[in-house]
């Protein structure tokens, strides 16, 4: 497709067909990078514990690496949430589920809860009542950071309460119990570490990195792509944006609009898909001028 072509004379049906043709080139591609990233990142995070506990690695360096590990642990699971590694019934389905369950352990977030609530986010993106992630909405960047902090507080209007509401709405109350069990096991591990003389390791290798990682995830994955100027609808519930820290540090979210249009396109292929789709998306009214 000539990306310089004038698309104003095309009908919506024709534009959507052109859009799907581009997407088809990027769908059903195995995400090898996400697989190596997810499993390698998890192994790296685990290795921080013996290295710091035995004094081989200074604790400050363990904090830095563990924070990066925790922040990087969500996106491989996100690929699995959309069955990008393998659809149900396929031979590699076990690998999809393995990556999905294993990689978000540093975040203390059960895969089945993440999948159920994330699919609801896609269904109701930016809906103040039904979008589980709407609690991160804010007018400013600092407001988004504060919203992330509030999201983690044990209060009725907190973000985790929105997740519980979403799970109840779709009849998955069992996953609420799973979240509670996850959190209790996490707290039991931290208490055991404190009891056995590893309080600083517990704090600097998991408690603090977890909060740093969640704040980063909320900022770049929830707030930035769905900023207050976005509304509801196929071409208006998210946007493209130019990040000052680059696409990698911002979690690949500069091209998040492609993900909401075609969730099964692997993350690493969204930039290429976006560049091909941009004239079409702009004609359809999407916010794509920033990049």
matplotlib code that plots the C-alpha trace (Angstrom):
import matplotlib.pyplot as plt

x = [0.0, 1.3, 1.1, 1.1, -2.1, -5.1, -7.6, -10.3, -12.3, -12.4, -15.5, -15.2, -15.7, -12.8, -10.6, -11.3, -10.5, -7.2, -6.5, -7.3, -5.0, -2.1, -2.9, -3.0, 0.7, 1.6, -0.8, 0.0, 3.8, 5.4, 6.8, 10.3, 11.6, 8.8, 9.4, 13.2, 12.4, 9.8, 11.6, 15.0, 13.7, 12.1, 15.4, 17.3, 15.0, 15.4, 19.1, 19.2, 18.3, 21.3, 23.7, 22.6, 22.1, 25.7, 27.2, 28.3, 26.2, 25.7, 22.1, 21.7, 22.5, 20.1, 17.4, 18.0, 18.0, 15.1, 13.0, 13.7, 12.8, 9.5, 8.6, 9.5, 7.6, 4.2, 4.4, 5.3, 2.3, 0.3, 1.2, -0.1, -3.3, -4.1, -2.9, -0.2, 2.1, -0.6, -4.4, -6.5, -6.2, -2.9, 0.2, 2.1, -0.8, 1.1, 3.8, 1.4, 0.0, 3.5, 4.7, 1.4, 1.5, 5.3, 6.3, 4.0, 5.0, 7.4, 4.3, 2.3, -0.5, -2.2, -2.3, -6.0, -6.9, -4.8, -6.3, -9.9, -9.6, -7.5, -10.0, -12.6, -10.4, -10.3, -14.0, -14.8, -11.6, -12.1, -15.6, -15.6, -17.9, -16.7, -13.0, -11.1, -8.1, -10.0, -8.8, -5.4, -7.0, -5.7, -5.2, -1.4, 1.5, 2.0, -1.7, -1.2, 1.6, -0.6, -3.5, -1.2, -0.4, -4.0, -4.8, -2.8, -4.5, -6.9, -10.0, -13.4, -12.7, -9.2, -8.1, -8.1, -11.7, -12.5, -10.8, -13.0, -16.1, -15.1, -14.6, -18.0, -19.7, -18.4, -19.1, -15.5, -15.6, -13.3, -10.5, -10.9, -10.0, -7.1, -5.8, -6.2, -4.2, -1.5, -1.2, -1.2, 1.6, 3.6, 3.2, 4.1, 7.3, 8.2, 7.5, 9.6, 12.5, 12.2, 12.0, 15.2, 17.3, 16.7, 14.5, 16.6, 16.7, 12.9, 12.4, 15.0, 14.5, 10.7, 8.6, 10.2, 10.8, 7.2, 5.9, 8.3, 7.4, 3.6, 4.0, 5.9, 3.4, 0.4, 2.1, 3.2, 0.8, -2.4, -2.2, -0.1, -1.9, -5.3, -4.7, -7.7, -8.1, -9.1, -12.7, -14.5, -14.8, -12.6, -10.4, -10.6, -10.1, -6.3, -3.6, -0.1, 2.4, 6.1, 7.9, 10.9, 12.5, 11.9, 9.7, 11.6, 11.6, 8.0, 7.1, 6.4, 3.3, 3.9, 2.0, -0.6, -3.5, -2.5, -2.8, -6.3, -7.3, -5.6, -4.7, -3.1, -0.3, 2.9, 4.2, 7.5, 5.5, 3.2, 5.6, 5.8, 2.1, 1.5, 3.7, 1.7, -1.7, -1.1, -2.7, -5.7, -6.0, -5.7, -8.4, -10.6, -10.1, -7.6, -5.1, -1.9, -0.2, 2.3, 4.6]
y = [0.0, 3.5, 5.3, 8.6, 7.8, 10.0, 8.0, 10.6, 9.1, 5.6, 4.4, 3.2, -0.4, 0.0, 1.5, -1.2, -3.9, -2.2, -2.0, -5.7, -6.6, -4.9, -6.5, -9.9, -9.6, -9.3, -11.7, -15.3, -14.6, -16.5, -13.9, -15.4, -12.2, -12.1, -15.8, -15.2, -11.9, -13.4, -16.5, -14.8, -11.9, -14.2, -16.2, -13.0, -11.8, -15.1, -14.9, -11.6, -13.3, -15.6, -13.0, -10.3, -12.7, -14.0, -10.6, -11.2, -8.3, -5.1, -4.5, -1.2, -2.9, -5.7, -3.0, -1.5, -4.8, -6.2, -3.0, -3.4, -7.1, -6.4, -3.7, -5.9, -8.9, -7.9, -7.6, -11.3, -12.3, -9.8, -11.6, -14.8, -13.1, -12.7, -16.2, -14.9, -17.8, -20.4, -20.4, -22.9, -26.4, -25.8, -28.0, -25.1, -24.0, -25.3, -22.8, -19.9, -20.8, -21.4, -17.9, -16.4, -17.9, -17.7, -14.2, -12.0, -13.7, -10.8, -8.5, -10.8, -10.8, -14.1, -14.7, -15.7, -12.5, -10.4, -12.1, -11.7, -8.1, -7.1, -8.5, -6.4, -3.4, -4.1, -4.5, -1.3, 0.9, 4.4, 3.6, 5.2, 2.5, -0.7, -0.3, -1.9, 0.3, 3.6, 4.3, 5.4, 8.2, 11.6, 15.1, 15.2, 12.9, 13.5, 12.9, 9.6, 8.7, 9.6, 7.7, 4.6, 5.0, 5.3, 2.3, 0.1, 1.2, -1.1, 1.1, 0.7, 3.0, 1.7, 0.2, -3.4, -2.9, -2.1, -5.3, -7.2, -5.5, -6.5, -10.1, -10.2, -8.7, -11.5, -14.2, -15.0, -14.5, -17.5, -15.3, -12.9, -15.7, -16.5, -12.9, -13.1, -16.3, -14.8, -11.8, -13.9, -16.2, -13.0, -11.6, -14.9, -15.0, -11.5, -12.2, -15.4, -13.4, -10.8, -13.5, -15.3, -12.1, -11.0, -8.0, -5.7, -8.2, -8.6, -4.8, -4.0, -7.1, -7.4, -5.0, -1.8, -3.1, -4.3, -0.8, 0.9, -1.6, -1.2, 2.6, 2.4, -0.1, 2.1, 5.2, 3.9, 1.0, 2.4, 6.2, 7.4, 5.5, 6.4, 10.0, 12.3, 13.4, 9.9, 8.9, 5.6, 3.9, 1.9, 4.7, 7.1, 5.0, 5.1, 6.9, 7.0, 9.2, 10.2, 9.2, 11.3, 8.1, 6.1, 3.2, 0.5, 2.3, 3.2, -0.4, -0.3, 1.8, 4.5, 2.4, 1.1, 2.0, -1.0, -3.3, -2.2, -2.6, -6.0, -7.5, -10.6, -8.7, -9.3, -6.3, -6.2, -6.0, -3.1, -0.4, -1.8, -2.4, 1.2, 2.7, 0.9, 1.7, 5.3, 7.0, 4.8, 5.4, 9.2, 9.1, 7.2, 9.9, 8.3, 10.4, 9.5, 12.9, 12.6, 10.0]
z = [0.0, -0.9, 2.5, 0.7, -1.1, -0.6, 1.5, 1.8, -1.0, 0.6, 2.5, 6.1, 4.9, 2.4, 5.1, 7.6, 4.9, 4.2, 8.0, 8.4, 5.5, 7.2, 10.5, 8.9, 8.0, 11.7, 13.3, 14.3, 14.6, 17.5, 20.0, 20.5, 22.1, 24.6, 25.5, 26.1, 27.9, 30.2, 31.3, 31.4, 33.4, 36.0, 36.3, 36.7, 39.5, 41.3, 41.1, 42.9, 46.2, 46.6, 45.1, 47.6, 50.6, 50.2, 49.7, 46.2, 44.9, 46.9, 48.0, 46.1, 42.8, 43.7, 44.3, 40.9, 39.0, 40.9, 40.2, 36.5, 36.8, 38.4, 36.0, 33.0, 34.3, 33.2, 29.4, 28.6, 30.7, 28.8, 25.5, 27.1, 28.3, 24.6, 23.7, 21.4, 22.3, 21.4, 21.2, 23.2, 21.7, 20.0, 20.9, 22.6, 24.7, 27.8, 27.0, 26.7, 30.2, 31.7, 30.6, 31.7, 35.2, 35.9, 34.7, 36.9, 40.1, 41.1, 40.8, 43.0, 40.5, 39.5, 35.8, 35.7, 37.4, 35.1, 32.0, 33.1, 34.1, 31.2, 28.7, 30.5, 30.0, 26.3, 26.2, 28.1, 27.7, 29.3, 30.6, 34.0, 35.4, 33.7, 32.8, 35.7, 34.9, 35.0, 38.5, 37.0, 35.0, 36.0, 34.5, 34.9, 35.1, 38.8, 39.2, 37.6, 40.0, 42.9, 41.5, 41.3, 44.9, 45.9, 43.7, 46.0, 49.2, 51.0, 50.7, 49.2, 46.2, 45.5, 42.3, 43.6, 44.6, 40.9, 39.9, 42.4, 41.1, 37.5, 38.5, 40.3, 37.3, 35.0, 37.6, 38.5, 42.3, 42.6, 41.2, 44.1, 46.5, 44.3, 44.6, 48.4, 48.6, 46.4, 48.7, 51.8, 50.5, 49.6, 53.0, 54.6, 52.6, 53.6, 57.3, 57.1, 55.6, 58.4, 61.1, 59.8, 59.6, 56.0, 56.5, 54.4, 51.5, 51.7, 51.6, 48.8, 46.6, 46.6, 48.6, 47.3, 43.7, 43.6, 44.3, 41.9, 39.2, 39.7, 39.6, 36.3, 34.8, 35.8, 34.4, 31.0, 30.4, 31.9, 32.1, 29.1, 26.3, 27.8, 28.8, 29.7, 26.1, 25.0, 25.0, 24.2, 20.9, 18.5, 17.3, 20.3, 23.5, 23.1, 21.1, 19.9, 21.7, 21.5, 24.7, 25.8, 27.2, 24.0, 23.1, 25.1, 28.4, 28.0, 27.5, 23.8, 24.5, 21.9, 19.5, 21.9, 19.5, 17.4, 20.4, 21.1, 17.5, 17.1, 20.5, 19.1, 17.2, 19.2, 21.1, 19.1, 15.8, 16.8, 15.6, 12.1, 12.0, 13.2, 10.5, 7.8, 9.4, 10.3, 7.3, 7.7, 11.4, 10.9, 8.3, 10.7, 13.3, 15.6, 17.6, 15.7, 15.0, 17.9, 16.2]

ax = plt.figure().add_subplot(projection="3d")
ax.plot(x, y, z, "-o")
ax.set_aspect("equal")
plt.show()
